[in-house]
Amino acid sequence: MADHLAPNVSLDLWFTPQELKGVGGMPGTVQGCRKTLAKLAAEHPDKVRQRKKTKAKEYHFSILPEPTRMHIYQQHRRRLESDPQMKRLRQMMDPRADIPLPDRLQAIIELERLEPGSARRLRAEGRIAVVDRFEEWRATANTYGPPAIMSEIATFCRMFNAGEFKFEQAVLDAMPKRNGKPWLTVKTLHRWVNNWRKHGLKGLLGDYGNRTGGSKIDRNEPLKREILRLIHNQPHINGKRILEYLRADHPDLAIVCARSIDRWIDRWKRDNKGGWVAHANPDGWKSKLMPAFGSQHEHIERLNQLWELDSTPGDWMLKDGRHSVIGCIDMYSRRLILHVSRTSTAAAVAAVLRKAILAWGVPEAVRTDNGRDYVSKQVTTLLHALEIEQLLCIPYASEEKGTIERAFQTMSHGILEHLPGFIGHNVGERQVIEARKSFAQRLANRDEVIEVDLDSTELQRILDDWCEHYYHRARHAGIGKTPLEMVAACRQPVRRITAEQERGLDMLLTELAGGATVGKKGIRHNNLYYIHPELALWIGQRVRIRYDDTDYGRLYVYSPDLEFICLAEAPEVTGISRQEVAIAAKAKAKKHIAEARKQVRELTRDMKKNIPEIVMEHRKKEAGNVVAMPQPSEPYETKELAEATRAADAKEQADAAQRPLTMPDPEPEQPPSRASKAAVLQMYEGDMNKRHAYFLSIEARIERHEFVTRAEREALEHYRQTDDYRVCDYVFKEGGLTLDLFGF
């Protein structure tokens, strides 16, 4: 059987089966205690409840068996008697037959609940000491009864006020005062003695304020619910506004004053601190009250395994405006790099990555938030090109990148607030600083404008020095070492960018401007045409380009698979000769066309027939193997049909009589007409060059004033507006292709 209770048992009159296991005759197992308590609570359902924030049930002291209750009481008594500070209470703790055991135990628990050193506990201990001394002094007197006790109280008060009794200074400080001296009146001591004799220790604890659940608001559930609804809807509302609302909308609930509402709200916020702070100030709850039992560094085992990046307003109004600070921290060594930027943009994030990669090496992964600057095409393309994994935090979950957040806080409180220009960590500090500066300026010169003594370049230098000479040499509590010591102790290899690869890294840092189509004049970007001989082979095709803001006269051109093609230039900016580039481009295009024609000839050398002829012969063979069976028929004739036949015979006889002996030359044969414009456009659709040759043949027939159908004219006009026409026209002219090569 257990001889003691869990430490938290002494804090309440409600106990769980786990806490009562083996106590005062209770079963020695949790399951046995649970069954016993369930039987005891069957007739008292109000004596069982669920413990807050747990699934366990707890049972009230009053339904426990008598041996268990006595055992709990004795445990409390022995605990108090073993405390040297409670020595004077030993005689007062004896059980009294006229005071129920739960009340005695409740008094002890309430005394223990009072915070040591608090005003209420000092007052209670002072009363206990005075009443204890009065009972000891009275035991030497031989008078009894009400008249005698009143004279004894008066005599004791006179002796106390004269300083004839020796008390500890804490007791004297807790006594009522008159003219700055401890002073007891007969009425006060009589009330204390009377309360002790009626209620025991509980009578000396005092009744300052309402007990929990005893106020008018606690007893009025509709009023309590309405106040809670208002403070959750408007966290900063006060009792005055709440009372005005109650009088206007719920006059039956306006039963307390505004000050009482304020006191109840303050007490409720203290009792529900966690939930209230999470509702009213989520960031403050995350910073101070959210459990942080885990560690973000638990699985970090080597340098550059994971970096964290984040941006924060730097609380700096510089000479060139307000700026932000972008930071990068190595989770293993806690090395830190800070970059000052006017705003947090993709280019600024890329600059921080470049600085960190060149200084520390290439990381395995980086953790960022979901901001536009961190998930931009420029940043994600850079990380993908370097094979760096990007881990994105949950939106609005700043605790997932708490290491860099803590580094920002160290920076802000450790150095920045001591430098000129700091405008405060919050609105209150900012107002104080601005008021102080304004007052100082008025003392010096009323008309002088307040200026900040730093620009972004100076601030960047200060931050670099602070990181290098202070932060990296300071011992961190989380790792027990300095960042420099962590780097020196690591023996694992680090992936680094060589000096030869640094130019390639800078190229990856340039902004990916997207895709573009190479035209006959080059690539059009920012109202300029960028040209290069290699682009002659990409006319009419899509390419990807990179653009450097510091060198707007050049474009870095890549294939759709990001293979480098060339560095295209704008002649108006870089001053290159457009004529030389054009000559080189034409030569490259002719060479390419010649190679293409050679390949075509090699492929078509063994073809004696064209595709339509082969298909037609195949169809004839298939048709020759199929013979249609004759169908039964019968003559069909109408009166109109018979008369029309007679008329046709008469016309034929008349023509034969008038036909001359020599036949004139026949009319020139007309070319076959096409069915429609759409049908013409579909001609040779699979072969771009032959299709272009076909439309050139139509143009030639028009120039020779030969017959051309309306559908062919419309199709030709449509084809002239397409990119295929412009590309093929350039290829035919530069490559010297003729119609006879394609059978036209």
C-alpha positions in Angstrom: 0.0 0.0 0.0 1.3 3.4 -0.9 2.4 5.7 2.0 2.2 8.9 0.1 0.2 10.7 -2.6 1.4 12.2 -5.9 2.6 15.8 -5.4 -0.5 17.2 -7.2 -2.9 15.4 -4.8 -2.3 18.1 -2.2 -3.7 20.8 -4.5 -7.4 19.9 -4.6 -10.2 17.8 -3.2 -10.6 15.9 -6.4 -8.6 12.7 -7.1 -8.1 10.3 -10.0 -7.9 6.5 -9.7 -4.2 6.8 -10.4 -3.7 9.1 -7.5 -5.7 7.0 -5.1 -4.1 3.7 -6.0 -3.2 1.9 -2.7 -4.1 4.9 -0.5 -5.9 4.3 2.8 -7.3 0.8 1.9 -8.0 1.5 -1.7 -7.2 -1.3 -4.3 -3.6 -1.5 -5.4 -4.3 -1.2 -9.1 -5.7 1.5 -11.2 -8.4 -0.7 -12.6 -9.5 -1.8 -9.1 -9.6 1.8 -7.9 -11.7 2.7 -11.0 -14.3 0.1 -10.2 -14.5 1.0 -6.5 -14.8 4.7 -7.2 -17.5 4.0 -9.9 -19.6 2.2 -7.3 -19.1 4.9 -4.7 -20.1 7.6 -7.2 -23.2 5.7 -8.5 -25.4 7.5 -5.9 -23.6 10.8 -6.3 -23.3 11.7 -10.0 -22.4 15.3 -9.1 -19.2 14.0 -7.3 -17.5 12.8 -10.5 -16.2 14.8 -13.4 -13.6 14.8 -16.1 -10.2 16.4 -15.2 -9.4 19.4 -17.4 -7.2 18.8 -20.4 -7.2 15.1 -19.9 -9.5 12.1 -20.4 -9.3 10.9 -16.8 -12.2 11.0 -14.4 -11.7 12.5 -10.9 -13.8 11.9 -7.8 -14.6 14.2 -4.8 -13.1 13.7 -1.4 -16.5 13.4 0.3 -17.4 10.1 -1.3 -14.2 8.3 -0.4 -14.2 5.7 2.4 -13.5 7.0 5.9 -10.0 5.3 6.2 -9.0 6.9 2.9 -10.1 10.3 3.9 -8.3 10.1 7.2 -5.2 8.9 5.5 -5.2 11.9 3.1 -5.8 14.3 6.0 -3.0 12.8 8.0 -0.7 13.1 5.0 -1.5 16.8 4.8 -1.0 17.3 8.5 2.4 15.6 8.5 3.5 17.6 5.5 2.6 20.9 7.3 4.3 19.8 10.5 7.5 18.9 8.7 7.7 22.5 7.4 9.7 24.7 9.8 7.7 27.8 8.6 4.5 26.1 9.7 5.7 25.1 13.2 3.3 27.5 15.0 0.3 25.7 13.3 0.9 22.3 14.9 -1.4 22.8 17.8 -4.0 24.4 15.6 -4.1 21.5 13.2 -5.6 19.0 15.7 -8.8 17.5 14.5 -11.9 19.1 16.0 -15.1 17.1 16.4 -17.3 20.1 15.5 -15.5 20.9 12.2 -16.1 18.4 9.3 -13.0 16.7 8.0 -13.5 18.0 4.4 -13.6 21.6 5.8 -10.4 21.1 7.8 -8.7 19.7 4.7 -10.0 22.4 2.5 -8.5 25.1 4.8 -5.1 23.4 4.7 -5.2 23.2 0.9 -6.3 26.8 0.6 -3.4 27.9 2.8 -1.0 25.9 0.6 -2.4 27.4 -2.5 -1.5 31.0 -1.4 1.8 32.0 -3.1 4.6 32.3 -0.6 5.4 36.0 0.1 2.1 37.2 -1.2 0.1 39.8 0.8 -2.8 37.5 1.5 -0.6 34.7 2.7 1.4 37.1 5.0 -1.9 38.4 6.4 -3.1 34.8 7.0 0.1 33.7 8.7 0.1 36.9 10.8 -3.4 36.3 12.1 -2.5 32.6 12.9 0.6 33.7 14.8 -1.4 36.3 16.8 -4.3 34.0 17.6 -1.9 31.2 18.6 0.0 33.6 21.0 -3.3 34.8 22.4 -4.4 31.2 23.2 -1.1 30.5 24.8 -1.3 33.7 26.9 -4.9 33.1 27.9 -4.1 29.6 29.2 -2.3 31.2 32.1 -5.4 33.3 33.0 -8.1 31.9 35.4 -11.1 33.8 34.0 -13.7 32.1 31.8 -16.9 33.1 30.0 -17.8 35.9 27.6 -17.1 38.8 30.0 -13.7 37.4 30.9 -12.6 36.8 27.3 -13.5 40.3 26.3 -11.3 41.7 29.1 -8.6 39.3 28.1 -8.7 40.4 24.5 -8.6 44.1 25.6 -5.6 43.3 27.9 -3.8 41.4 25.1 -4.4 44.2 22.6 -3.0 46.8 25.0 0.1 44.7 25.6 0.5 44.0 21.9 0.3 47.7 21.0 2.8 48.5 23.8 5.3 46.0 22.2 5.4 43.6 25.2 5.0 40.5 22.9 7.9 39.5 20.6 6.8 38.6 17.0 8.7 38.1 13.8 9.0 41.2 11.6 6.8 39.5 8.9 4.0 39.1 11.4 4.2 42.8 12.5 4.3 43.9 8.9 1.0 42.0 8.2 -0.8 43.7 11.1 -3.1 46.7 10.8 -1.3 50.0 11.2 -1.9 53.2 13.1 0.5 56.1 12.6 2.8 53.7 10.9 3.0 51.2 13.8 1.4 47.7 14.1 -1.9 48.2 16.0 -4.6 45.8 17.2 -8.1 46.8 18.3 -10.4 44.8 20.5 -12.9 44.4 17.7 -10.4 43.1 15.3 -8.9 40.5 17.6 -12.3 39.4 18.9 -13.4 38.8 15.3 -10.2 36.6 14.6 -10.7 34.6 17.8 -14.4 34.1 17.2 -13.7 32.9 13.6 -11.1 30.5 14.8 -13.4 28.9 17.4 -16.2 28.6 14.9 -14.4 27.7 11.7 -10.9 26.6 12.7 -8.1 27.5 10.3 -10.5 28.4 7.6 -11.8 31.3 9.6 -8.3 32.9 9.7 -7.6 32.8 6.0 -9.8 35.8 5.3 -12.4 36.2 2.5 -10.8 38.7 0.2 -12.8 38.9 -3.0 -15.1 36.2 -4.4 -14.1 32.6 -4.7 -13.9 31.1 -8.1 -17.4 30.5 -9.3 -19.0 32.7 -6.5 -19.4 36.0 -8.3 -22.7 37.3 -9.8 -21.3 36.8 -13.2 -20.2 33.2 -12.5 -23.7 32.4 -11.1 -25.5 34.0 -14.1 -24.7 31.7 -17.0 -26.4 34.0 -19.7 -24.5 37.0 -18.5 -21.2 35.0 -18.4 -21.8 33.7 -21.9 -22.6 37.2 -23.3 -19.5 38.8 -21.8 -17.3 35.9 -23.2 -18.9 36.4 -26.6 -18.1 40.1 -26.5 -14.5 39.8 -25.5 -13.8 37.1 -28.1 -15.4 39.3 -30.7 -13.5 42.5 -29.5 -10.5 41.4 -27.4 -9.8 44.9 -26.2 -13.3 45.9 -25.0 -13.6 47.1 -21.5 -16.3 46.8 -18.8 -17.8 50.2 -19.5 -18.5 49.4 -23.1 -19.8 45.9 -22.1 -22.2 47.5 -19.6 -23.4 50.0 -22.2 -24.1 47.1 -24.6 -26.0 45.1 -21.9 -28.2 48.1 -21.0 -29.0 48.6 -24.6 -29.6 45.0 -25.8 -29.9 42.9 -22.7 -31.2 45.1 -19.8 -32.1 42.1 -17.7 -28.4 41.1 -17.6 -27.1 44.6 -16.6 -26.9 43.6 -12.9 -23.2 44.4 -12.1 -21.1 47.5 -12.4 -18.4 48.1 -15.1 -15.6 47.7 -12.5 -16.9 44.3 -11.5 -16.9 43.2 -15.2 -13.3 44.4 -15.6 -12.2 42.4 -12.5 -14.0 39.3 -13.7 -12.5 39.6 -17.2 -9.0 40.0 -15.7 -9.5 36.9 -13.5 -10.9 34.9 -16.4 -8.0 35.8 -18.7 -5.5 34.7 -16.0 -7.3 31.4 -15.5 -7.5 30.8 -19.3 -4.3 32.4 -20.3 -3.3 29.8 -22.9 -6.5 29.8 -24.9 -7.0 33.6 -24.6 -3.5 34.6 -25.7 -3.8 32.2 -28.7 -7.0 33.9 -29.7 -6.1 37.5 -29.0 -2.4 37.4 -30.0 -1.5 34.3 -32.0 2.1 35.4 -32.5 2.6 36.1 -28.8 1.1 32.6 -28.0 3.6 31.0 -30.4 6.5 32.9 -28.9 5.7 32.4 -25.2 3.1 29.7 -24.6 3.1 27.2 -27.5 4.9 24.0 -26.4 8.4 23.7 -27.8 9.4 20.3 -26.5 10.9 19.2 -29.8 13.9 20.5 -31.7 14.4 21.6 -35.3 18.0 20.6 -35.0 17.4 17.0 -34.0 18.3 15.4 -37.3 21.0 18.0 -38.3 24.3 16.2 -38.4 26.6 18.0 -40.8 27.5 21.4 -42.3 25.3 22.7 -45.1 22.7 20.0 -44.5 20.0 22.6 -44.2 19.8 26.4 -44.4 17.0 28.6 -43.3 16.2 31.9 -45.2 13.8 34.6 -44.2 13.3 38.3 -44.6 12.2 40.9 -41.9 11.8 44.6 -41.8 15.0 45.9 -40.3 13.4 48.7 -38.3 15.8 51.1 -40.1 15.0 54.4 -41.6 18.3 55.0 -43.5 19.5 57.9 -45.5 18.3 56.2 -48.7 14.9 55.1 -47.2 13.7 52.2 -45.1 15.3 48.8 -45.8 14.7 45.2 -45.0 17.2 42.6 -43.9 17.4 39.1 -45.6 19.1 36.4 -43.6 20.5 32.9 -44.2 21.6 30.6 -41.4 23.2 27.2 -41.4 21.2 25.0 -39.0 24.3 22.9 -38.0 26.9 25.5 -37.2 24.6 28.6 -36.8 26.7 30.6 -39.2 24.8 33.7 -40.3 24.8 35.9 -43.3 22.7 39.2 -43.5 22.0 41.2 -46.6 20.5 44.7 -46.7 17.9 45.3 -49.4 15.3 48.0 -50.1 12.7 45.3 -50.4 12.7 41.5 -50.3 12.8 40.5 -53.9 13.8 37.5 -55.9 17.0 39.2 -56.9 17.8 40.0 -53.3 17.2 36.4 -52.2 19.4 35.2 -55.1 22.2 37.6 -53.9 22.0 36.2 -50.4 22.3 32.6 -51.8 25.3 33.6 -53.9 27.0 35.2 -51.0 26.4 32.1 -48.8 27.3 29.5 -51.5 30.6 31.2 -52.2 31.4 31.5 -48.5 30.1 28.2 -47.1 29.6 25.9 -50.1 26.5 24.4 -51.7 23.8 23.3 -49.3 21.8 20.1 -49.5 18.4 21.8 -48.8 17.0 25.2 -47.9 13.9 26.0 -45.9 11.9 29.1 -46.8 8.3 30.4 -46.5 5.8 30.7 -49.3 6.5 34.3 -50.1 6.6 35.4 -53.7 10.2 36.3 -53.5 11.1 32.8 -52.3 9.0 30.8 -54.8 9.8 33.0 -57.8 10.9 31.5 -61.0 14.4 33.0 -60.6 15.0 31.4 -57.1 13.4 28.0 -57.9 15.3 27.7 -61.2 18.6 28.5 -59.4 17.9 25.9 -56.7 16.9 23.3 -59.4 20.0 24.0 -61.4 22.2 23.5 -58.4 20.2 20.4 -57.3 19.3 22.0 -54.0 16.0 20.8 -52.4 13.6 23.6 -51.3 11.5 22.9 -48.2 8.5 25.2 -47.9 7.0 26.1 -44.6 3.3 25.9 -43.8 1.7 29.3 -44.5 1.7 31.6 -41.4 3.8 29.0 -39.4 6.8 31.1 -38.5 7.8 28.6 -35.9 8.9 26.2 -38.6 11.9 28.6 -39.3 12.4 29.6 -35.7 16.2 29.5 -35.9 16.5 32.4 -38.4 13.7 34.2 -36.6 15.7 34.0 -33.3 18.8 35.2 -35.2 16.9 38.3 -36.3 15.8 38.9 -32.7 19.4 38.7 -31.6 20.5 41.1 -34.3 17.7 43.6 -33.5 18.2 43.6 -29.7 22.0 43.0 -29.7 23.3 45.7 -31.9 20.8 47.6 -34.0 19.0 49.4 -31.1 22.3 50.9 -30.0 23.1 52.5 -33.4 21.7 55.8 -34.7 18.5 55.6 -36.6 16.8 52.8 -34.7 13.0 53.4 -34.5 12.0 50.7 -32.0 10.9 47.1 -31.8 7.2 48.1 -31.6 4.9 51.1 -31.7 5.4 52.0 -28.0 9.2 52.0 -28.2 9.1 53.9 -31.5 7.0 56.7 -29.9 9.3 56.9 -27.0 12.4 57.1 -29.2 10.8 59.7 -31.5 9.7 61.8 -28.6 13.1 61.7 -27.0 14.8 62.7 -30.3 12.3 65.4 -30.9 12.9 66.8 -27.4 16.7 66.7 -28.0 16.3 68.5 -31.3 14.2 71.2 -29.7 16.8 71.7 -27.1 19.5 72.1 -29.8 17.7 73.8 -32.7 14.0 74.1 -33.2 14.3 74.3 -37.0 16.7 71.4 -37.5 15.4 68.3 -39.4 16.1 64.9 -37.9 18.5 62.9 -40.1 19.6 59.3 -40.0 23.3 58.8 -39.9 23.5 55.5 -41.9 22.9 54.5 -45.4 22.4 51.0 -46.7 26.1 50.5 -47.6 27.2 51.5 -44.1 24.6 49.3 -42.5 25.7 46.3 -44.6 29.3 46.8 -43.4 28.2 47.0 -39.8 26.2 43.8 -40.1 29.0 41.9 -41.8 31.4 42.9 -39.0 28.9 42.0 -36.4 28.3 38.5 -37.9 32.1 37.9 -38.4 33.5 39.3 -35.2 30.6 38.8 -32.6 27.9 36.4 -33.6 30.2 33.7 -35.0 32.5 33.9 -31.9 29.6 33.9 -29.3 28.7 30.6 -27.6 25.2 29.4 -28.5 23.1 27.7 -25.8 21.6 25.3 -28.3 24.9 23.8 -29.4 27.2 24.7 -26.5 29.9 26.1 -28.9 30.5 29.0 -31.1 29.7 28.7 -34.9 33.5 28.9 -35.7 34.1 25.9 -33.3 31.4 23.9 -35.0 32.9 24.5 -38.4 36.4 23.6 -37.2 35.2 20.4 -35.6 33.4 19.2 -38.8 35.5 16.8 -40.9 33.0 15.9 -43.6 33.7 17.2 -47.1 31.8 20.3 -48.3 30.6 20.9 -51.8 32.1 24.1 -53.1 31.9 26.3 -56.2 35.4 26.7 -57.8 36.7 29.9 -59.2 36.2 28.7 -62.7 32.5 27.9 -61.9 31.8 31.3 -60.3 30.9 32.8 -63.7 28.5 30.0 -64.3 26.9 30.6 -60.9 26.5 34.3 -61.8 24.9 33.2 -65.0 22.4 31.1 -63.1 21.6 34.0 -60.9 20.5 36.1 -63.8 16.7 36.4 -64.2 15.0 33.9 -66.4 13.0 36.2 -68.7 10.8 33.4 -70.1 10.4 32.2 -73.6 10.6 34.0 -77.0 10.2 33.1 -80.7 13.2 33.8 -82.9 12.1 35.9 -85.8 13.8 36.9 -89.1 15.2 40.0 -87.4 16.2 38.2 -84.2 14.7 38.0 -80.7 12.6 41.0 -79.7 12.9 41.9 -76.0 12.4 45.3 -74.3 11.8 46.9 -77.7 15.2 45.8 -78.9 16.2 43.1 -81.4 19.0 40.8 -80.2 20.9 39.0 -82.9 23.6 36.3 -83.3 24.6 34.0 -86.2 23.5 30.9 -84.3 20.0 32.2 -84.2 19.7 31.6 -88.0 19.1 28.0 -87.3 16.3 28.8 -84.8 14.1 31.1 -86.9 10.5 30.3 -86.2 11.3 28.3 -83.1 10.8 29.0 -79.4 13.9 29.5 -77.1 14.4 30.5 -73.4 16.3 33.6 -72.5 18.0 35.0 -69.4 18.4 38.7 -68.8 20.9 40.6 -66.6 19.6 44.0 -65.4 23.1 45.3 -65.3 23.9 44.3 -68.9 20.7 45.0 -70.8 22.5 44.9 -74.2 22.8 41.1 -74.1 20.5 38.1 -73.8 21.6 34.6 -72.8 19.7 32.3 -75.2 19.0 28.7 -74.2 17.1 25.8 -75.9 13.8 24.6 -74.4 15.9 22.0 -72.6 18.1 24.8 -71.2 21.1 24.0 -73.4 23.2 27.2 -74.1 22.9 28.4 -77.7 24.5 31.8 -77.8 24.9 35.3 -76.3 22.7 37.5 -78.4 23.4 41.2 -78.5 21.5 44.4 -79.4 23.6 46.4 -81.9 22.1 49.7 -80.7 23.5 49.0 -77.2 26.7 47.0 -77.6 27.8 48.6 -80.9 28.4 45.3 -82.9 28.1 45.4 -86.7 24.7 44.3 -87.8 25.9 43.7 -91.3 28.7 41.3 -90.2 26.2 39.4 -88.1 23.7 39.2 -91.0 26.4 37.9 -93.4 27.5 35.3 -90.9 23.9 34.3 -90.3 23.1 33.9 -94.0 26.2 31.8 -94.5 25.2 29.5 -91.6 21.7 29.2 -92.9 22.9 28.3 -96.5 25.2 25.7 -95.0 22.4 24.3 -93.0 20.0 24.3 -96.1 22.7 22.6 -98.2 23.1 19.9 -95.6 19.3 19.5 -95.4 19.0 19.2 -99.2 21.8 16.6 -99.3 19.9 14.5 -96.7 16.7 14.8 -98.7 18.4 13.7 -101.9 19.9 10.7 -100.1 16.5 9.8 -98.7 14.6 10.1 -102.0 17.3 8.6 -104.3 15.6 5.2 -104.4 12.1 6.5 -104.8 10.9 6.1 -108.4 7.3 7.0 -107.8 5.7 9.6 -105.6 3.4 8.8 -102.8 0.1 9.4 -104.6 1.1 7.0 -107.5 2.0 4.3 -105.0 -1.3 4.7 -103.1 -3.3 4.7 -106.4 -1.7 1.5 -107.6 -2.4 -0.1 -104.3 -6.0 0.9 -104.5 -6.3 -0.5 -108.1 -4.9 -3.8 -107.0 -7.4 -4.0 -104.2 -10.3 -3.0 -106.5 -9.2 -5.6 -109.1 -9.7 -8.4 -106.6 -13.3 -7.3 -105.9 -16.1 -7.9 -108.4 -19.5 -6.3 -107.9 -22.4 -8.8 -108.3 -25.1 -7.6 -110.8 -28.2 -6.4 -109.1 -31.7 -7.1 -110.6 -33.2 -4.1 -112.4 -36.3 -3.0 -114.4 -36.9 -0.2 -117.0 -38.1 3.1 -115.6 -39.8 5.8 -117.7 -42.1 8.7 -117.3 -43.9 10.9 -119.9 -41.6 13.9 -119.3 -38.5 11.6 -119.5 -39.7 10.2 -122.9 -40.4 13.6 -124.3 -37.0 14.9 -123.2 -35.3 11.9 -124.9 -37.1 12.7 -128.2 -35.8 16.4 -127.9 -32.2 15.2 -127.3 -32.4 13.0 -130.5 -33.7 15.9 -132.5 -30.8 18.2 -131.3 -28.2 15.5 -132.2 -29.6 15.1 -135.7 -29.5 18.9 -136.3 -25.9 19.2 -135.1 -24.8 16.4 -137.4 -26.3 18.2 -140.4 -24.4 21.4 -139.6 -21.0 19.9 -138.6 -18.1 21.1 -140.9 -15.8 18.7 -142.6 -12.7 20.0 -140.7 -12.7 20.2 -136.9 -11.4 23.4 -135.2 -8.7 23.3 -132.6 -9.9 22.2 -129.2 -10.2 24.7 -126.3 -7.3 24.7 -124.0 -7.8 22.3 -121.1 -8.7 24.1 -117.8 -6.9 23.0 -114.6 -9.1 21.1 -112.2 -10.8 23.4 -109.7 -10.5 22.9 -106.0 -13.5 22.3 -103.8 -12.8 25.1 -101.3 -10.3 27.3 -99.6 -9.9 24.8 -96.7 -9.2 22.0 -99.2 -6.4 24.0 -100.8 -4.8 24.9 -97.5 -4.6 21.2 -96.6 -2.6 20.4 -99.7 0.8 18.8 -98.8 0.2 19.7 -95.2 2.8 17.2 -94.0 5.7 18.6 -96.1 6.4 22.3 -95.4 8.8 22.8 -98.3 6.6 21.1 -100.9 3.5 22.9 -99.6 5.4 26.2 -100.0 6.4 25.2 -103.6 2.8 24.4 -104.4 1.7 28.0 -103.4 4.6 29.4 -105.4 3.3 27.6 -108.4 -0.1 29.3 -107.9 1.7 32.7 -107.8 3.5 31.8 -111.0 0.2 30.9 -112.7 -1.2 34.2 -111.6 1.8 36.1 -113.1 1.4 34.2 -116.4 -2.3 35.1 -116.4 -3.3 31.5 -116.4 -6.5 30.2 -114.9 -6.6 30.1 -111.1 -9.7 29.2 -109.1 -11.2 31.5 -106.5 -10.4 29.0 -103.7 -6.8 28.9 -104.7 -6.5 32.7 -104.6 -8.1 32.9 -101.2 -5.9 30.1 -99.8 -2.8 31.9 -101.2 -3.8 35.2 -99.5 -4.3 33.3 -96.2 -0.9 31.5 -96.5 1.0 34.7 -97.1 0.0 35.9 -93.6 1.4 32.9 -91.8 4.9 32.4 -90.2 5.4 29.3 -92.4 5.3 31.4 -95.5 7.9 33.9 -94.1 10.2 31.1 -92.9 10.0 29.0 -96.1 10.3 32.1 -98.3 13.6 32.9 -96.6 14.8 29.3 -96.9 13.9 29.2 -100.6 15.6 32.5 -101.5 18.7 32.0 -99.4 19.1 28.3 -100.3 18.4 28.7 -104.1 15.5 26.2 -104.1 13.3 26.0 -107.3 9.9 24.6 -108.1 11.2 21.8 -110.4 12.8 20.2 -107.4 9.3 19.5 -106.0 7.6 18.6 -109.3 5.9 22.0 -110.0 
